[in-house]
Amino acid sequence: MNNGVKYILLSVLVLMLILIRFYENILFYDPYLTFFQNDYLYIDSPRREIAKLVGFTSLRFILNTLISLAILFVFFKDISIVKFSSIIYAFAFFVLMIVYMYFVINPRQEDYYLFFNVRRFLIQPIILILLLPAFYYHKLKS
């Protein structure tokens, strides 16, 4: 794959991540989108449908993960990086979803900031932002 095709593919994949973020209000059920935009440390947790919320959060994580894995593959052209990243994503999903569900089921104002950050890892491609430089540095060292 030449550099032009690589840059076009990376641009399209990054655009897909941007579109997920831009249309999040339309695509996903998440009452916490507006909750965390306000002064959430001083108000009560919004009403929510827990199963629907967990389902849409999982869907968003899966979409971001698939696009992120595609970005890693296009960037490094190494299937072993994609396999290792898949394990990291699966482990992160399992751990973060347990913590996320605890916060959704047991909302307490003193936990809102931690909940905000756990939720951020689930709905945004933060893991990709961590993995790209880590794998790049690893490639430079080897």
N, C-alpha and C positions, 0 to 999 in steps of 0.2 A: 504494500500500500504506500503510494507516494505521499509526500507531505501535504499537498493540496487536498487530497481526499481525506487525509487524517484530520486536517484542520476543519474541513467542512463537517465531517461527522461529529467531531468534538463540539463544534458550534451548535449543531442541531440538537445534540444531547443536552448541552447546557441550556439551550433555549427551552427544551422540554421541562427541565427542572424549574426554570423561571416561570413557565406557563402554569405548572402545578401550583406554584406559590401565588401567582397573580390571580388565578381563578379558584383559589381555595374556598372562598365563600359559596361558590356555585357548586363545585364538585363534591365537597365533603361536609358532612354534618359535624359541626364542632362548636358548641356554645361557648367554649373557652376562647375562641378567637376574639370576640368582643370583650369578654371578661378580662383578659390579660392586656387589652389595649387601654383599659380604664385604670383607675386607682384601686387595683385588685387587693391590695394589702389591707384595705379597710372595709370591704364589702363582702357579703355572703356569696358562697359558691352558687353558680346559676343552676336552674333546673335542667336536668339532662336525662336522656334515655341511655342507660349504661351500655346495653348490648349494641345499640346502634352506634354509640360513640366509640366503643372499642373496635367495632367492625370497620368503621371509616378511618380510624386512626391506623389500624392494621393495614388497610388498603393503601393508605397514603405512604406508610413505611415501605410496603412492598414495591409500589411504583417508584419511589425514590431509590430503593435498593437496586432494582433492575436497571434503571438508568445509570446509577452510579457504577455498577459492575460493568456496564457497557463502556462507560467512560474509561474505567481502569483498563479494560481490554484494548480499546483503541489507542490509549496513551502508551501502554507498555508492550502490547502484542505478546503477552505471556499468560497462558491459561492457568499456570500455577498460582499466579497472583490473584486471579479471579476466584479460583477454588479456595485459597486461603482467606480472601476477603469475604467470601460467602459464609465461611465458618464464623468469622468475626461478626458479620451482620446477623447471623442466626442466633449466636450467643447474646449479642446486644439486644436483639428483639425480645428474647426470652426474659432476660433480666429486667430490661426497661419496662416491658409490658406488665410484669408482676408489680413493680414499684408504681407504675402508672395506675393500674387498677386499684391498688391500695389507696392512692390519693383520690381517685374518683369516687370510690365507695365511702371513704372516711375523710371528707374534706374538713380541714381545720385551718384557720387563718394563719397560724404560725408555720404551717407547712406549704403555703402557697408559693413561696419563692423557690423552694426545692422542686415542687410540682411543676412550676413553670419551666425549669431547666430540664427535668426529665422529659417533659412533653416536647420540648424543643428538639431533643435528640431523636424523638420518634417521628416528628413531622417535617423536619428539615434535614438536608443532606450533610449534616455536620461530620458524620463518620467519614464521608468522602474527603472532606477538607482535611481530616487528620491522616487518612491513608495515602493520599496523593504525595505529599512531601515525604512521608515515611518510606514508601516504596521507591521514590526517586532517589532519596539519599542512600537507600540500600543498593540500588543499581549502580550509583556512583562509586560506592565502596567496593563492589565486587567486580 
